[in-house]
């Protein structure tokens, strides 16, 4: 049994990681920023599991709050990240890059050696791609930390409370018989079940052979954006025509919304990210962790239930 600090425990991925760790016999220290986050963490757990969680208040962007949070911890699972901002990338760097730097330094100072970091598949350090750049820089910091690190790089994540698939479902519900896809809809993804990612995170904590390794993780099949949209339409029991929409047109609408501070389903930065391939080896999960990931076909029925999203937009894992 380990005492595992989880940053971002109230987010999409965190809400699945906590019960997986607890079921595996670990105790969890949940790093939360607010009373609301504390309530979400406990509410989503079965009553019998709540005793295995200790809530500690802190913020990865405020390094002075982290030493007390890390006291007595054996390992860190770092999930905190944001997928978009309205500050020209400043908040992405502050949370995704500098937040990672802060918790790495705090773990080092506290003598916590084990560090599992949630990165992303297909990211690159390109200043024109603000999210991808912030995450790529964070991964470099982890690899250079000197800690016993593991970096997990998943493709799109599907499951209860996800962001990406719920956004598409919202578009389907609101559409007058058609649902748009960006460009020609051929952007490629390899969706992975969030429950499989949670299992991989637990196994990473438990298996010393994962130290010093980065894993590209995806499901058992490559999907195009158009195919994903069709699967969501089918899951909702709807009938919709899927219509390509020129990316420049979407970018114009998204850019206008950003300048005016109006909510929009996708950010301009996220549209630029669609040019990045988001796929990896089809057998990576089985080779690295000894089990076959779940297929997504026919498994999106949760989208028919009332929405309980952790985030919005085209997230690369989600949060």
N, C-alpha and C positions, 0 to 999 in steps of 0.2 A: 504493500500500500504506500502511495505517495501523497503528499499534500501539494496540490497543483493549483497555482494561481492562474485564473482565466481572466484575461482582459476582454472586455466586450461581451460579458455573459448574458446581457439582455437583448443582444442582437439576434439576427436570424441564425447564423452559424452557432453562436454561443448557446442558444436555447436548445440545440440538439447535442452539443458537446457535453454540457453539464450532466444530463441523465446518463449518457454513455460512460463518463468517467465514474460516476457514482455507482452504476451497476457493475463496473469493473473493480469495485472495492476501494477506490480512491476517495480522499477527502478533497473538497474544493474550497478555495478562497476566491470569492467573486469580487473583482474590482469594479465598483459601481461609482457613478458620479452624482447620483441623485436619489431621492426617496422613490421617485417613479421607477427608476431602473431597479431598485431593490424590490419593489412590489412585483414587477414583471418577472424577475428571476424566480422568486418564490412561488408566484401564481402558476407558472408553467411547469413546476415540478410536482410530482405526486407527493402527498403529505408525508409519506414514509421516508422520502428522500431528502426532505428539507433539513433534517438534522445533520446531514453530511456536508452542508454548505455554511460557510462563514462569510458574511458580507463585510467588506472593508471599503471605506470611502477613499477615492483617489482619482487622479486624472493623469493620463500619460503626457498631456501637454503642460502639466505642472509638476516638474521633477521633485519639488520639495515635498509632495504628498506621497511619493512612492516608497521611501525607506520603511515606513511603518507598515505599508501594505505587504511588503516582501518578507517581513520577519517570520522566521520559522518555515518558510516555503522550500520545497524540494525541487520544484520545476515550474516553469512558466509556459503557458499556452497563450501566445499573443495574437488576438483576433481583431483588435481595434483598427478600423480604417474607415474612411469615407470615400464614396465613389465619385462625388461631384461637389463643386463649390460655386460660389458667385463672386469670388475674389481673385479671379485670374490665376488660380493655382496656388495662391498663398495658403489657404486653409488645407489644401491637399498636402502641401509640403509640411505644414505645421503638425498635422495629425499623423499622416502616413509615414513620413520620413523622420521628422524630429521626434514624434511620439515614440517611434521604434527606437531611435537613439537613446531617448531618456530611459526607457524601461530596460534596455540592454545595460546601460551604465549603472542603473540602480540594482539590477540583478548581480552584476559583477561586484559592486560594493558590498552587497549583502551575502556574497559567497554562494549564490544560487548558480549552479553550473548548467543545469538542463534547460534548454530553450527551444520550444517548437513554435515556428513562425508560419503564419498563413500568408503566402504570397499569391501569385496569380499566373496562370498559364498564358504564354504568348505576349508577355509584357516586354517593353524595351525602354531604355533610358533615352528617350527622344523628347527634347523640350517642347516640341509641338504637340506631344501627347501628355497632357499634364498628369492625369491619373496614372498612366503606365509608368511615366518617369518617376513619380513619387514612390511607387511600389518597387520599381527596379532598384532605386537608390536604397530603399529600406532593406531589400534582400542583400545588397552588397554590405551594408552595415552588419547584418546578422552574420554573414559568412566571414567577416573580418573581426568578429567580436572576441574570438578566443574561447568562447563558451562551447559547451557540447550541444551544438545546434542541429536542428533538422528544419528544412524549408519545404513546405507543402504547397504545390502550385496547381490548384484545381482549375478546370474550365468552369463554365456556367454551372450553378448549383440549383437543383430543383428539390422541392419539398415544402412542407407546411410553413407558411409565412415568408416564402421567397419574394424577391423583388422582381426579377426579370419576367418570369412567367405570369405573375399577377398583373404586370403592366400590360402585357399582350392581352390577357383576359379582359382587362378594363377596356381596351380598344375594341375588342370583339363585342362586348356588351353594348358599347355606345355607338357602334357603327351602323349605318343605314344599309345593310346588305353587303358591304365590302369592308375589308380590313387592309390597311396599307402595310407594305414592308419597305425598308430603306433600300434604295437602288434596285438591283435585280434580284435581291433576296438570296444571293449565293454565298454570303459570309458564312464561314464554317465554324461550328462549335462541337464540343464533345460533352454533353451534359452529364453531370455526376450527381447521384442522389446525396443530399446533405447528410443522411443517416450513414452512408458509406464513408463520407469524409469524417464524420464524428468517430467512427470506428477506427479509421486510419490514424487520427490524432491520438486516441487511446493507445493503440498499438505502438505508435512512435514513442510515447512516454515509457512504455514497458520494454521495448526492445533496444538494447544498446547498439545493435548493428545499424540502426538508422542514424546514428550520430555522424555529423559531417556530410550528410547527403541531402541533395535537393531532388524532389520527386515531382515530375509532371504527371498530373492525375486527370483522368477523364473516364467517362462511361464506356460501354462496349460498342458504341456506334458513333459515327460522325453524322451530324445533322446540319443542314443549311438553315438559314433564318426562315426561309419560306416553309420548309418542312416542319420546323418547330411551330410556326404560326398555325399550320394546318393541324398539328397534333393538339394545340390548345383549342382550336375551333371544335374539333371532334370531342375533346374532353367536356366541353361546355354543352354539347348536344346542339350546336348552332349550325346554321347554313350561311356561309359567307364566301364571297369571291375574294381572292387574295390579289391585290393590285400593287404592282411596283410603283414606288413614288421616288422621283429623282432626289438623290441626297442633297444637291444644292438647294432644292426647294425646302426640304426639312431643315437644313442648316439655317436658311434665312428666317424661318419661323422660330426656330430655337434661339437664334441670336437675338432676334427682336424681343422675345420673351425674357431673355437674360438681361438685356439692357433696361427693360421696363420693370424687372423684378417680378414677372408673372410666372407662376408655376407652369412647367412644360414637361411632358413625359421623358424627354431625352435632352441631354446637354450637347452643345457643339463639340466638346471634347470627346464625348462618348461616340459621336458619329465618326470622328476621325479614327477612333480605335477600331471601328469595324473593318478597317483595312488589314488589321493584324490577324493572322491565323490563330485560332483558339483551340487547336487540337494537338494531341501528343500520341504516343504509342498506345494502341488499343489494349495491350496486355499489361500496362504499367502497374495497375493495382494488383493484379494477380501475381506478377513477378515480385513486386515489392512487399506485398502484405499478405499474400496467400489466400485471397478469396476473389471471386468474380463479382464485379460491381453490378448493381441492378440495372436492368434495361428500363428505359423511360416509356416505351410504348404502352399505352393503356393505363398509365399510372398517375395521370394528372387530375384525377377526380377530385382531389382536394380543392381545386380551383372553383368548384361549384359551391363550396361552403362559404359562409361570410368571410370577408377578407380579414386577415390578421397579419399584415405585412410588417416586416422589420425594416424595409427600406424601399427605395424606388429607383427607377432608372435602369440603365444597362450595366448592372454591377458585374464585376468579374469575380470574386466570389461574393457573394454576398455577405452581407453582414446582417 
